[in-house]
């Protein structure tokens, strides 16, 4: 599956396989826990948990900005192989994250409490439980923010096995909580929030202990550097703009749905986010493995190789998502009924539109990594963030005019397409690649599979499906055909040869 330009880089392939192993375990457990949590809490409490958690996430754009900053600077210093600079960067990363976490608690507690009391639609009898969820979510995010430098160090060093194992430990802790949830003697919503906060604390401690025993630069010797601190803050400032817009248009839409339609519609969005997150995991594994290489190749001034990595990441990510999204485009209701039993209204429609958004955003993600690698992110973040901020006011106007809930996701999709084009032209100027090369090596190989999938969606209603077996037969056939088209048109001749060779080798080993 690996392009000829990076064939010799076995580390990417190895890390990708490790991350897929992690994804397989966490995905199965996450899908199961979602079903149990929805059943244990009920639609209203599940919706409350989703919207309250969303408020905290809305203010955690500080953390989002610092995550990309930390990963960029650590990977860049590793690319230059400067041990002294690595130690300085990591210490300053930890210091900045602690400061952000401290002010995060104060800021979110003040603003969040006001918002919950005055703006959200919550049943009076569930108000105290909602406040407990809010406080626990704030504390959990505090631990998460302080964990980011250690998580970034593991990814930058490409120690994906450790990253995978810690993630699996975390998800098993969450599974234990969910299984015990129906038997808790106190309020289930409060119990879930408290126990998940404890899990986040334990996970953070595991990351810290592992990094300090493995990487020299994480020993936290006092190594304050004013210039590095200011440079990282400046870099973070523009990432804050991008992170703010991202959180505003995602969680802002969640709040708009709550204000106009109540908690039940938040439950539908919560289900669609679960599906979206599960699908993203498949594609993000490859991107997580390849992103440090994109930064390191730029640090080493290997620009041509950097171009190849960007095209490869964008193309493979899109092809994977097209295959994985096919079942939900063909018959989302069938899958949801089998998974959840009771389905909140609008769930399937939300899922299908959000998957379209996910495919476009994931294809554009390598552009963001490339922009960060250059360090010139000011115009990129300003243009993308400014465009995406238009989603919320546009959605508010549409809802005010009486549009149905799914209009907010259609608006999101429209602006997502616009920003894809903007990203492409901005990054072209930063790293000097030709748009025609991207079209030839990436888009032209994606179009056949995309066209086929659109054809399935258009003609799906004419296919008879009288029972669940017929539905899954249609889903299976459509998915296999999509995968075949992705393989035929999406891979180069060289990549097909490598794929078939590895497949034949595995069959030989099994015999």
C-alpha positions, 0 to 999 in steps of 0.5 A: 500500500505504500507509494514508491517514494516512501517504500523504504520507510517501513516505520510508517507501515509498521506504525500504521498497523499498530494503530489499526490494531489499537483502533480495532479494539477501541472501536468495538468497545466504544460502539458497545459502550455507546449502546449501553450508555444510551440505554442506561441514561435514556435519550434525555440524559444522553442528550444532556451529557452530550451538550454539557460535554460540548460546552466544555469542549467549546472552550478547550480550543486552547488545548487544541491549539497547543496540541498542534503546536507541541507536536509540530515543535517536538517533531521539528526538533527531532528532525534536526536531531538537537537534544538540547533544543528538544529539552528546551521545547518540551519544558516550555510546552509543559509550562505553557500547558499548565498555564493554559489549564489553570486559566481554562478552569477559571474561564470555563467555570465562570462562562459555562455556569452562566451559559447553563443557567441562562441559555440551555434547555434542561429539564428542572429535575435534571439540572443538578445532575447537569451541573455535576457533569459540567464540573467533572468535564472541566476537571477532566479537561484540565488533566487532558490539557496537561497530558498533551505534551507527553502524548505529543512526545510519543507520537513525534518519536513514532512510538505508536505501540506505547500510544496504542497500548495506553489507549487500549488500557483507557478504553477498557477502564471506560468499558468497566465503568459502563458495565457497572453503570446500571448498578450504581446506587447514585444518579447514573449521569453523575456516576458516569461523569465522576468515573470518567474523570478518574479514568482521565486522571489515571490515563494522564499519569500513565502517559507521564510515567512512560515518557519520563522513563523513555525519553530524556527530554521529558525529565522536566529539568528547569530549561526555560527559554524566553525566545522559544516560549514567545515563539511557541505562544505566537504560533499558538496564538494563530492556532487558537484562532483556527481552534476557536473557529473549529470548536465554535462551528461544531459545538456552536451548532450543538448548542443551536440545535439544543436551543431550537429543538431541545435535548432529544435532537442533541442525542441524535447528534451525539449518535452521529458524532459517535459514528463519525469518530469511529470512521475517522479512526480508520483514516486518522491511523494512517495520518497519525503515522505519517504526520511526523514524517511530513514535519521531519522531511520539511525540517531536513529540506526534503521538499519533494518527499514532503509533497509525496507524503502529502499526496499519499496521505490525502489520497489514502485517507479519502479512499479509506473513508469512502469505503467505510462510509458506504454502509451508512450511505446505503442504509444507515437506519438498518445499522443503527437499529441493529446497534442501538435498538431505539434511534433518536429522530434525524440520526441517519440524516445527520450521520450521512451529511457529517460523513461527507464533511469528514471525508473532505476535512480528512483529505485536507488535513495534510495541508494543515500539517504542511502549513504547521511544518513551515511555521507560516500559519498566520494567513492559513489560520486567518483565512480558514478560521474566518471562513468557518466562523460563518457557519454558526451565524448562517445556521442561526439565520436558517433556523430562525426562518424555520428550516429543519435541523439538518440544514446546519450540517448542509451549511457546514458541508458547503463551507467545508468545500470552500475551505478545501479549495482555500487550503489547497491554494495557500499550501501551494504557495508555502511549499511550492507544489503544483495544483495540477500534480495534486489533481493528477496524483490524488483527485483524479484517482478519487473521483471514480469511487466518489462517483460510484458512491453517489450513484448508489445513494441516488438509486438506493431507494429503488432497491427492494429491502424487505428484511434485515438480511436483504438490507445487509446483502445490499450493504455488503455488495455496495461496500465490496464494489466500492472497495474494488473501484478504490483498488482499481482506480485509486492505487497506482500500478506499483501500489497494487503490486505491493498490496497483492505481494503482501496479500500473497505472502500472508496467505503463504505464511498461513499455509 
